[in-house]
Amino acid sequence: MADSKLSIKNVLIGLVGSVAVIAGGWYLLNGSYGCPHSREKEEECEEEIMPLLPPEAVKVGPKGARMERASSERRGSFQTNLSSRQKKMKDLPQSMFERIYTKDNEEGKEGKEENKTDKFAIDTVKVLKLDNLRDYIPNLKWHPNIYHRSRCFTNTDDHRRYSFASSGMNKCTQSRKGRIYGSFTPDRDIVLFDIVRGKKTKNKAMAFRRAGAREKVCFNGSDVNAAIITCGGLCPGLNVVIVEVVEVLYYAYGVDNIFGIQGGYRGLTGEKPDFIKLNPDSIEGINRDGGTILFSSRGGLSPTSTEEEIGEVFNVLEKKGINMLFIIGGDGTHRGAYRLYEYGRKYKKTLVIAGVPKTIDNDMGVIDSSFGFNTAVEEATKAIFSAVTEATCNKPNGVGVVKLMGRHAGYIACHATLASRQVDMCLINEDPFLERNGPDAVGEYILRTLQNKGHAVLVVAEGAGSEFLKRLSEEKEEKKDAGGNVALKNPCDFLISHLKGYFKKMGEPITIKFIDPSYMIRSVPANASDNVMCVVLAQNAVHGAMAGYTGFTSGIVNNRSVMIPMPVIMTTSPSFLNPRGRTWSRVLAATQQPVTLGLHSKP
């Protein structure tokens, strides 16, 4: 009896499965995957295709192309609509708030007398000015921002390999002319810079224009001749930025003429300018590689370049028809790019200059961090772990010394120290330990550490003690590299020599293992976190350029994508780690090293 019931059950399950398979095949044959109607009835079943959109939000364009504009309750057409997190915060009950500050009542509805001076209300917001080509070329016309291409649908036979047309799948999309963006960023959207408010905070704030795709653009894709250039030192993620710039130009805006300038600015200033054609095929897979396929160099264009030299660069770009230039580099690269912008504005040239900030040292002003920095810290941490192994396994008195990049800013050294939790002493340029305490203080602390735990690890930024070493040097003139940077003395050479002399004087043996991963940490592929940042920065650089904005760089400020005027980057860079700030305090707490005399006595 039980067996007969089981067999009947299996038969029923089989029948249901067969019906489902037949129904699914019927849907596919009618070209309406996921919709239980034929293609001719597609307009009637928009609700079933897009269940996330309310009926009033769905519009059907020419030739059946679906144009989405969601209501604010679902998926907004503008990014100003609240995210799920913001909605939940907005709905919190009043009982959960300590105090409500308003413009008319700064101390709050339930404020206390001692909080009268708090100024949390912002009366004035100063938005940093962004330049647009239309400011000095007013005859440029606006065009609707329509997504041109996709791997999922085709416009022309040239792009058939990026569609599913050949396989018969997704027939609904084959005749679509394009699809509109899920959301646009209005020009009125801003991101506050100084978000921390307190007693000493004025009731004013600065803000940047929020980055993102605009509803209208200044260029047709067919009219754009874009070029990409990478300058300065290598950094993890350069190839990722190149890939994303090319793909957003090609797919989102229909740009076919995209070029790479090889060898940095020298590729524009040499006897034979070096341009290569770029497209999704030529760049496929390079995001998995370190370095840059466009090569890089220092120099070639600088703030001191004459107008005649700038004009020659412009002539090279104009001969190639370039009207959109994407520069990827540090503050020096941006200074050179701004000279190009100034020249173009002066002579009313149709050339957009857009930047993506790049610095392995993370020393560019304003931005939260640069792409590649997290990867560099990750690789530096591996070098520290190697130094720990060397120090613990080599007797007597094993000491591992690790030199990390950081000419003027010790961010890599500090973050790697915090990430590893294995460092006994960290020296950076911003903290004048060698100048104030002297090199014997390093030897004394290392000796005491060895006596306590048997080994020690010392991390040194390449710019540490630069002023101290400069005074010791007999050279009167400072040597500079092609980028105009002063050639620094190697602090590790001095420290290793001094440690050996100090331990000999103290009658103690010492075994030092030196590790210098400087170029290793910058030549590796970007990790997942930096990959995402590269994508965001590159996309918004293209969106801003297509909207006509120029003389700007795409950055992350307070974890929001913004467009930063290049003069702001130039004015605030390079930036430095605060030796009295929280990051350095965390480093001191982690290493337990001596504090610098006269530096940390103030609160």
C-alpha positions as CSV (number, residue, x, y, z in Angstrom):
1,M,0.0,0.0,0.0
2,A,2.8,2.4,0.9
3,D,4.6,1.5,-2.3
4,S,1.5,2.3,-4.4
5,K,1.1,5.7,-2.7
6,L,4.7,6.5,-3.3
7,S,4.5,5.6,-7.0
8,I,1.3,7.8,-7.4
9,K,3.1,10.7,-5.8
10,N,6.1,10.3,-8.1
11,V,3.8,10.2,-11.1
12,L,2.1,13.4,-10.0
13,I,5.5,15.2,-9.5
14,G,6.6,14.1,-12.9
15,L,3.4,15.4,-14.6
16,V,3.8,18.8,-12.8
17,G,7.5,19.0,-13.9
18,S,6.6,18.2,-17.5
19,V,3.9,20.9,-17.6
20,A,6.4,23.4,-16.3
21,V,9.0,22.5,-18.9
22,I,6.5,22.7,-21.7
23,A,5.2,26.1,-20.5
24,G,8.8,27.4,-20.2
25,G,9.6,26.3,-23.7
26,W,6.4,28.0,-25.0
27,Y,7.5,31.3,-23.4
28,L,10.9,31.1,-24.9
29,L,9.6,30.3,-28.4
30,N,7.3,33.4,-28.2
31,G,10.4,35.5,-27.4
32,S,9.2,36.7,-24.0
33,Y,11.5,35.2,-21.4
34,G,10.1,35.5,-18.0
35,C,6.7,36.8,-19.2
36,P,3.7,34.6,-19.9
37,H,2.6,36.5,-23.0
38,S,3.7,36.7,-26.6
39,R,6.1,39.5,-27.8
40,E,3.2,41.3,-29.4
41,K,1.6,41.7,-26.0
42,E,4.9,42.9,-24.3
43,E,3.5,46.4,-23.6
44,E,0.6,44.8,-21.7
45,C,2.9,42.8,-19.4
46,E,5.4,45.5,-18.3
47,E,4.2,45.1,-14.7
48,E,5.2,41.4,-14.8
49,I,8.6,42.1,-16.3
50,M,9.4,44.9,-13.8
51,P,7.6,44.1,-10.6
52,L,9.7,46.5,-8.7
53,L,8.2,49.5,-10.5
54,P,4.7,50.8,-9.9
55,P,2.4,50.9,-13.0
56,E,2.5,54.7,-13.2
57,A,6.3,54.6,-13.4
58,V,6.5,52.5,-16.6
59,K,6.7,54.2,-20.0
60,V,7.2,52.6,-23.4
61,G,9.3,54.4,-25.9
62,P,9.6,54.2,-29.7
63,K,10.0,50.7,-31.2
64,G,9.0,49.1,-27.9
65,A,12.0,50.4,-26.0
66,R,11.2,50.5,-22.3
67,M,12.1,53.8,-20.6
68,E,12.0,53.6,-16.8
69,R,11.4,56.5,-14.4
70,A,10.6,55.1,-11.0
71,S,8.7,56.9,-8.3
72,S,10.4,58.0,-5.2
73,E,8.9,55.1,-3.3
74,R,10.8,52.5,-5.3
75,R,13.8,53.1,-7.5
76,G,14.4,56.8,-8.0
77,S,15.3,58.5,-11.2
78,F,17.6,60.7,-9.2
79,Q,20.1,59.7,-6.6
80,T,18.7,62.2,-4.1
81,N,16.0,59.7,-3.2
82,L,16.7,58.1,0.2
83,S,18.5,54.8,0.4
84,S,17.1,52.0,2.6
85,R,19.5,52.9,5.4
86,Q,18.4,56.6,5.2
87,K,14.8,55.7,5.2
88,K,15.2,53.6,8.3
89,M,17.1,56.4,10.1
90,K,14.4,58.9,9.1
91,D,11.7,56.8,10.7
92,L,13.4,56.6,14.1
93,P,11.1,57.8,16.9
94,Q,11.9,61.1,18.5
95,S,12.5,59.4,21.9
96,M,15.8,58.0,20.5
97,F,17.2,61.5,20.0
98,E,19.1,63.4,22.7
99,R,18.6,66.9,21.4
100,I,17.2,68.6,18.3
101,Y,19.2,71.5,17.0
102,T,17.6,74.1,14.8
103,K,18.7,77.4,13.2
104,D,16.6,79.4,15.7
105,N,17.4,77.3,18.7
106,E,21.1,76.2,18.6
107,E,21.1,74.8,22.1
108,G,18.3,72.4,21.3
109,K,14.7,72.0,22.4
110,E,16.0,70.1,25.4
111,G,19.4,71.7,25.5
112,K,21.4,72.4,28.6
113,E,23.0,75.7,29.5
114,E,26.6,74.4,28.9
115,N,25.7,73.6,25.3
116,K,24.5,77.0,24.3
117,T,27.7,77.6,22.2
118,D,27.2,74.5,20.1
119,K,26.5,75.5,16.5
120,F,25.2,72.4,14.7
121,A,22.9,74.3,12.4
122,I,24.4,75.3,9.1
123,D,23.3,78.7,7.8
124,T,25.7,78.9,4.7
125,V,27.0,76.3,2.4
126,K,29.8,77.4,0.0
127,V,29.9,75.1,-3.0
128,L,33.2,74.8,-4.8
129,K,33.0,76.1,-8.3
130,L,33.2,73.6,-11.2
131,D,34.0,74.9,-14.7
132,N,32.1,73.7,-17.7
133,L,32.8,74.0,-21.4
134,R,29.5,75.9,-21.8
135,D,31.0,78.6,-19.6
136,Y,33.2,79.8,-22.5
137,I,31.8,77.8,-25.5
138,P,28.0,78.6,-25.1
139,N,27.1,77.2,-28.5
140,L,27.4,73.6,-27.3
141,K,24.1,71.8,-27.3
142,W,22.6,69.6,-24.7
143,H,21.8,66.0,-25.7
144,P,19.7,63.4,-23.8
145,N,21.9,60.9,-21.9
146,I,20.8,57.6,-23.5
147,Y,22.8,54.4,-22.8
148,H,24.0,53.3,-26.2
149,R,25.3,49.8,-26.0
150,S,25.2,46.7,-23.9
151,R,26.4,43.1,-24.0
152,C,22.7,42.2,-23.7
153,F,21.3,44.1,-26.7
154,T,22.5,45.4,-30.0
155,N,22.3,48.6,-32.0
156,T,24.2,47.6,-35.1
157,D,25.7,44.4,-36.5
158,D,29.1,45.6,-35.4
159,H,28.2,44.8,-31.8
160,R,26.4,41.5,-32.3
161,R,29.0,39.6,-30.5
162,Y,28.0,41.4,-27.3
163,S,24.4,40.2,-27.4
164,F,22.5,37.1,-26.9
165,A,20.8,37.5,-30.4
166,S,22.7,34.6,-31.9
167,S,21.5,32.2,-29.3
168,G,17.8,33.3,-29.5
169,M,17.7,34.5,-25.9
170,N,16.2,37.7,-24.7
171,K,14.5,38.6,-28.0
172,C,12.7,41.4,-26.4
173,T,15.9,43.5,-26.3
174,Q,17.2,43.0,-29.9
175,S,15.4,45.9,-31.4
176,R,15.8,48.3,-28.5
177,K,17.7,51.5,-29.4
178,G,19.1,51.9,-26.0
179,R,18.2,51.9,-22.3
180,I,18.1,54.9,-20.0
181,Y,20.1,55.0,-16.8
182,G,18.5,53.7,-13.7
183,S,19.2,57.0,-12.0
184,F,20.7,60.4,-12.8
185,T,22.5,62.8,-10.5
186,P,21.1,66.4,-10.6
187,D,23.5,69.3,-10.6
188,R,22.0,70.6,-7.3
189,D,23.2,67.6,-5.4
190,I,26.2,68.4,-3.1
191,V,28.4,66.6,-0.6
192,L,29.5,68.4,2.5
193,F,33.2,68.5,3.2
194,D,33.4,69.5,6.9
195,I,30.8,67.1,8.3
196,V,32.2,67.0,11.9
197,R,30.4,69.7,13.9
198,G,31.2,70.8,17.4
199,K,31.5,73.8,19.8
200,K,34.2,75.5,17.7
201,T,32.5,74.8,14.4
202,K,31.1,77.8,12.6
203,N,27.7,77.7,11.1
204,K,29.2,77.6,7.6
205,A,30.2,74.6,5.5
206,M,32.0,73.8,2.2
207,A,30.6,71.4,-0.3
208,F,31.5,69.6,-3.6
209,R,29.2,68.8,-6.5
210,R,28.2,65.2,-6.3
211,A,29.5,63.1,-9.2
212,G,27.4,60.8,-11.3
213,A,25.6,60.5,-14.7
214,R,23.8,63.6,-15.7
215,E,20.4,63.6,-17.5
216,K,21.8,65.8,-20.3
217,V,25.3,65.7,-21.9
218,C,27.3,68.1,-24.1
219,F,28.6,65.5,-26.6
220,N,27.3,62.9,-29.0
221,G,29.3,59.8,-28.7
222,S,30.1,59.9,-32.4
223,D,31.7,63.4,-31.9
224,V,34.0,62.4,-29.1
225,N,37.7,61.6,-29.6
226,A,38.9,60.6,-26.1
227,A,42.5,60.0,-24.8
228,I,43.7,58.4,-21.6
229,I,47.2,59.0,-20.1
230,T,48.9,57.6,-17.0
231,C,51.7,59.6,-15.3
232,G,54.1,59.3,-12.4
233,G,54.9,56.1,-10.5
234,L,53.0,52.9,-10.7
235,C,50.1,52.1,-8.5
236,P,47.8,49.1,-8.1
237,G,44.6,49.6,-10.1
238,L,45.9,51.7,-13.1
239,N,44.7,49.1,-15.6
240,V,41.3,48.9,-13.8
241,V,40.8,52.6,-14.3
242,I,41.8,52.3,-18.0
243,V,39.4,49.5,-18.5
244,E,36.5,51.3,-16.9
245,V,37.1,54.6,-18.7
246,V,37.1,52.8,-22.0
247,E,34.1,50.6,-21.3
248,V,31.9,53.5,-20.0
249,L,32.8,55.6,-23.0
250,Y,32.2,52.8,-25.4
251,Y,29.1,51.2,-23.9
252,A,27.3,54.0,-22.1
253,Y,28.1,56.9,-24.5
254,G,28.7,55.2,-27.8
255,V,32.2,56.5,-28.2
256,D,34.3,54.6,-30.8
257,N,37.4,56.8,-31.0
258,I,39.3,56.1,-27.8
259,F,43.1,56.4,-27.6
260,G,45.8,55.7,-25.1
261,I,48.9,58.0,-24.9
262,Q,51.9,55.9,-24.1
263,G,54.7,57.0,-21.7
264,G,52.9,59.7,-19.7
265,Y,53.2,63.3,-20.7
266,R,56.4,62.4,-22.6
267,G,54.1,60.7,-25.0
268,L,52.8,64.1,-25.9
269,T,56.0,66.1,-25.8
270,G,58.4,63.8,-27.6
271,E,59.3,64.0,-31.3
272,K,56.8,61.3,-32.2
273,P,53.6,61.3,-30.1
274,D,52.7,57.8,-29.2
275,F,48.9,57.0,-29.5
276,I,47.3,53.5,-29.5
277,K,43.7,52.7,-30.3
278,L,41.7,51.3,-27.4
279,N,38.4,49.3,-27.4
280,P,36.8,46.6,-25.2
281,D,38.7,43.9,-27.2
282,S,42.2,45.4,-26.8
283,I,41.8,45.9,-23.0
284,E,40.1,42.7,-22.1
285,G,41.6,41.1,-19.0
286,I,44.2,43.8,-18.3
287,N,42.4,44.6,-15.0
288,R,43.9,41.5,-13.6
289,D,47.4,42.8,-14.2
290,G,49.5,45.2,-12.2
291,G,51.2,48.3,-13.8
292,T,49.7,50.1,-16.8
293,I,49.5,49.0,-20.5
294,L,50.0,52.7,-21.4
295,F,53.4,52.8,-19.6
296,S,54.2,55.8,-17.4
297,S,56.9,58.4,-16.8
298,R,57.7,61.4,-14.8
299,G,58.1,64.9,-16.2
300,G,57.2,66.1,-19.7
301,L,54.7,68.7,-18.5
302,S,54.7,70.7,-15.3
303,P,53.5,74.0,-13.7
304,T,56.7,75.6,-14.9
305,S,56.1,74.7,-18.5
306,T,56.0,77.8,-20.8
307,E,52.8,78.7,-22.7
308,E,54.7,77.8,-25.9
309,E,55.3,74.3,-24.6
310,I,51.7,74.0,-23.5
311,G,50.6,75.2,-27.0
312,E,52.8,72.5,-28.6
313,V,51.0,69.8,-26.5
314,F,47.7,71.3,-27.6
315,N,48.7,71.1,-31.2
316,V,49.5,67.4,-30.8
317,L,46.0,66.8,-29.3
318,E,44.2,68.9,-31.9
319,K,46.0,67.1,-34.8
320,K,44.6,63.8,-33.4
321,G,41.2,65.5,-32.9
322,I,41.2,64.9,-29.1
323,N,38.4,66.7,-27.3
324,M,38.4,64.7,-24.1
325,L,41.6,63.9,-22.1
326,F,41.5,61.7,-19.0
327,I,44.7,62.0,-16.9
328,I,45.5,59.5,-14.1
329,G,48.2,60.8,-11.8
330,G,49.2,62.6,-8.6
331,D,49.2,66.2,-7.6
332,G,52.1,66.9,-10.0
333,T,50.2,65.4,-12.9
334,H,47.2,67.4,-12.0
335,R,49.2,70.6,-11.9
336,G,50.4,69.9,-15.5
337,A,46.8,69.0,-16.5
338,Y,45.5,72.3,-15.1
339,R,47.9,74.2,-17.3
340,L,46.3,72.5,-20.3
341,Y,42.9,73.5,-19.0
342,E,43.9,77.1,-18.5
343,Y,45.3,77.2,-22.0
344,G,42.1,75.7,-23.5
345,R,39.9,78.1,-21.6
346,K,42.0,81.1,-22.6
347,Y,41.8,80.3,-26.3
348,K,38.3,78.7,-26.1
349,K,39.3,75.2,-27.1
350,T,36.8,72.4,-27.0
351,L,38.8,70.1,-24.8
352,V,37.6,68.5,-21.6
353,I,40.3,67.8,-19.0
354,A,39.2,65.2,-16.4
355,G,41.4,63.6,-13.8
356,V,41.5,60.5,-11.6
357,P,43.7,61.0,-8.5
358,K,46.5,58.5,-8.1
359,T,49.1,58.3,-5.3
360,I,50.6,55.2,-3.7
361,D,51.5,57.3,-0.6
362,N,47.8,58.5,-0.1
363,D,49.1,62.1,0.2
364,M,46.7,63.9,-2.0
365,G,44.5,66.5,-0.2
366,V,40.8,66.4,0.3
367,I,40.1,62.9,-0.9
368,D,39.4,60.1,1.6
369,S,42.1,57.9,0.0
370,S,43.6,57.0,-3.3
371,F,43.0,53.8,-5.2
372,G,45.8,51.4,-4.8
373,F,46.5,52.4,-1.2
374,N,44.6,49.5,0.4
375,T,46.5,47.1,-1.8
376,A,49.8,48.7,-0.9
377,V,49.1,48.4,2.8
378,E,48.0,44.7,2.3
379,E,51.3,43.9,0.5
380,A,53.3,45.9,3.1
381,T,51.7,43.9,5.9
382,K,53.0,40.7,4.2
383,A,56.5,42.2,4.2
384,I,56.2,42.9,8.0
385,F,55.1,39.3,8.7
386,S,58.2,38.2,6.8
387,A,60.3,40.5,8.9
388,V,58.7,39.0,12.1
389,T,59.7,35.5,10.9
390,E,63.3,36.6,10.1
391,A,63.6,38.3,13.5
392,T,62.2,35.4,15.5
393,C,64.2,32.7,13.7
394,N,67.6,34.4,13.6
395,K,69.6,34.5,16.8
396,P,71.1,36.2,18.7
397,N,68.9,39.3,19.1
398,G,67.1,39.2,15.7
399,V,65.8,42.5,14.4
400,G,63.7,42.9,11.3
401,V,63.8,46.3,9.5
402,V,61.2,47.1,6.9
403,K,61.4,50.1,4.6
404,L,58.1,51.3,3.2
405,M,57.1,53.9,0.7
406,G,56.1,57.3,2.0
407,R,58.3,60.3,1.1
408,H,56.4,63.0,3.0
409,A,53.4,61.1,4.3
410,G,53.7,57.9,6.4
411,Y,50.3,56.5,5.8
412,I,51.5,53.2,4.4
413,A,53.8,52.6,7.3
414,C,51.2,53.6,9.9
415,H,48.4,51.5,8.4
416,A,50.6,48.5,7.8
417,T,51.8,48.8,11.4
418,L,48.2,48.8,12.7
419,A,47.2,46.0,10.3
420,S,50.0,43.7,11.3
421,R,50.0,44.2,15.1
422,Q,53.6,42.9,15.1
423,V,55.7,46.1,14.9
424,D,57.7,47.4,17.9
425,M,58.6,50.8,16.4
426,C,57.4,52.8,13.5
427,L,59.3,55.9,12.2
428,I,57.7,58.4,9.7
429,N,58.6,61.8,8.3
430,E,55.8,63.7,10.1
431,D,57.0,62.6,13.6
432,P,60.5,64.1,14.2
433,F,61.7,61.3,16.5
434,L,65.3,61.3,15.2
435,E,65.6,65.0,15.4
436,R,64.1,65.4,18.9
437,N,65.1,62.2,20.6
438,G,68.3,61.3,18.7
439,P,69.3,58.0,17.1
440,D,70.5,56.5,20.4
441,A,66.9,56.5,21.6
442,V,66.1,54.1,18.8
443,G,69.0,51.8,19.9
444,E,68.0,52.0,23.5
445,Y,64.3,51.0,22.8
446,I,65.3,48.2,20.5
447,L,67.7,46.8,23.1
448,R,65.0,46.9,25.8
449,T,62.5,45.2,23.4
450,L,65.0,42.4,22.7
451,Q,65.5,41.9,26.4
452,N,61.8,41.6,26.9
453,K,60.7,39.4,24.0
454,G,63.8,38.2,22.2
455,H,63.2,39.9,18.8
456,A,62.1,43.3,17.4
457,V,60.6,44.7,14.2
458,L,61.2,48.2,13.0
459,V,59.2,49.8,10.2
460,V,60.6,52.9,8.6
461,A,58.9,55.2,6.0
462,E,61.3,56.3,3.3
463,G,61.0,59.9,4.3
464,A,61.6,59.3,8.0
465,G,64.2,61.6,9.6
466,S,64.8,63.4,6.3
467,E,65.6,66.7,8.0
468,F,68.0,65.0,10.5
469,L,69.8,63.2,7.6
470,K,69.9,66.4,5.6
471,R,71.9,68.1,8.4
472,L,74.3,65.1,8.6
473,S,74.9,65.2,4.8
474,E,77.8,67.1,3.4
475,E,76.1,67.7,0.1
476,K,75.1,71.3,-0.4
477,E,72.8,70.9,-3.4
478,E,69.7,68.7,-3.3
479,K,69.3,66.2,-6.1
480,K,65.9,66.0,-7.8
481,D,64.3,63.4,-10.0
482,A,62.5,64.0,-13.3
483,G,59.3,64.8,-11.5
484,G,60.9,67.5,-9.4
485,N,61.0,65.5,-6.2
486,V,64.0,65.8,-3.9
487,A,66.1,62.6,-3.8
488,L,66.0,61.5,-0.2
489,K,68.7,59.8,1.8
490,N,67.9,56.3,2.8
491,P,67.1,56.3,6.5
492,C,67.5,52.6,6.8
493,D,71.1,52.7,5.8
494,F,71.8,55.1,8.6
495,L,69.7,53.3,11.2
496,I,71.1,49.8,10.5
497,S,74.7,51.2,10.7
498,H,73.9,53.1,13.9
499,L,72.2,50.1,15.6
500,K,75.2,47.9,14.9
501,G,77.5,50.6,16.4
502,Y,75.2,51.1,19.4
503,F,74.9,47.4,20.2
504,K,78.7,47.0,19.9
505,K,79.2,49.9,22.3
506,M,76.7,48.2,24.7
507,G,78.5,44.8,24.3
508,E,75.5,43.1,22.9
509,P,75.2,41.0,19.7
510,I,72.6,41.9,17.0
511,T,71.3,40.1,13.9
512,I,69.6,42.5,11.4
513,K,67.5,41.4,8.5
514,F,66.5,44.2,6.1
515,I,63.5,44.0,3.8
516,D,62.6,46.6,1.2
517,P,59.3,45.8,-0.6
518,S,58.9,49.4,-2.0
519,Y,58.4,48.5,-5.7
520,M,56.7,45.2,-4.9
521,I,53.8,46.8,-3.1
522,R,53.0,49.2,-6.0
523,S,53.4,46.8,-9.0
524,V,50.8,44.1,-7.9
525,P,47.2,44.0,-9.2
526,A,44.6,45.9,-7.2
527,N,42.7,44.0,-4.5
528,A,38.9,43.8,-4.4
529,S,38.5,47.0,-2.4
530,D,40.7,49.0,-4.7
531,N,39.1,47.5,-7.8
532,V,35.7,48.8,-6.7
533,M,37.2,52.3,-6.0
534,C,38.8,52.3,-9.5
535,V,35.4,51.6,-11.1
536,V,33.6,54.3,-9.2
537,L,36.3,57.0,-9.9
538,A,36.6,56.1,-13.6
539,Q,32.9,56.0,-14.2
540,N,32.4,59.4,-12.6
541,A,35.3,61.0,-14.5
542,V,33.6,59.9,-17.7
543,H,30.1,61.1,-16.6
544,G,31.5,64.5,-15.6
545,A,33.4,64.9,-18.9
546,M,30.4,64.0,-21.0
547,A,28.4,66.6,-19.1
548,G,31.0,69.2,-20.2
549,Y,32.7,69.6,-16.8
550,T,36.4,70.3,-17.2
551,G,39.4,71.1,-15.0
552,F,38.1,68.6,-12.3
553,T,39.2,65.3,-10.8
554,S,36.9,62.4,-9.7
555,G,37.4,61.7,-6.0
556,I,35.8,60.2,-2.9
557,V,35.0,62.7,-0.1
558,N,33.3,61.5,3.1
559,N,32.6,58.2,1.3
560,R,30.7,60.0,-1.4
561,S,31.6,60.4,-5.1
562,V,32.4,64.1,-6.0
563,M,33.9,66.2,-8.6
564,I,36.8,68.2,-7.2
565,P,38.1,71.3,-9.0
566,M,41.8,70.8,-9.8
567,P,42.9,74.0,-8.0
568,V,41.6,72.5,-4.8
569,I,43.8,69.4,-5.3
570,M,46.8,71.6,-6.1
571,T,46.3,73.8,-3.1
572,T,45.8,71.0,-0.6
573,S,48.4,68.5,-1.8
574,P,50.6,67.0,-0.6
575,S,48.8,66.2,2.6
576,F,50.4,64.8,5.7
577,L,49.6,62.6,8.7
578,N,48.9,64.6,11.8
579,P,51.5,63.6,14.5
580,R,49.0,64.6,17.1
581,G,46.1,63.0,15.4
582,R,44.2,59.8,16.1
583,T,45.9,57.6,13.6
584,W,49.4,58.2,15.0
585,S,48.0,57.8,18.5
586,R,46.7,54.4,17.5
587,V,50.2,53.5,16.2
588,L,51.9,54.6,19.4
589,A,49.4,52.5,21.4
590,A,50.0,49.5,19.2
591,T,53.9,49.7,19.2
592,Q,54.3,51.1,22.8
593,Q,57.3,53.0,21.4
594,P,58.6,56.2,23.1
595,V,56.9,59.4,22.2
596,T,58.7,62.2,20.5
597,L,60.1,64.8,23.0
598,G,58.1,68.1,23.0
599,L,55.6,66.9,20.5
600,H,52.9,65.1,22.5
601,S,52.9,67.3,25.6
602,K,50.0,69.4,24.3
603,P,46.5,68.0,24.6
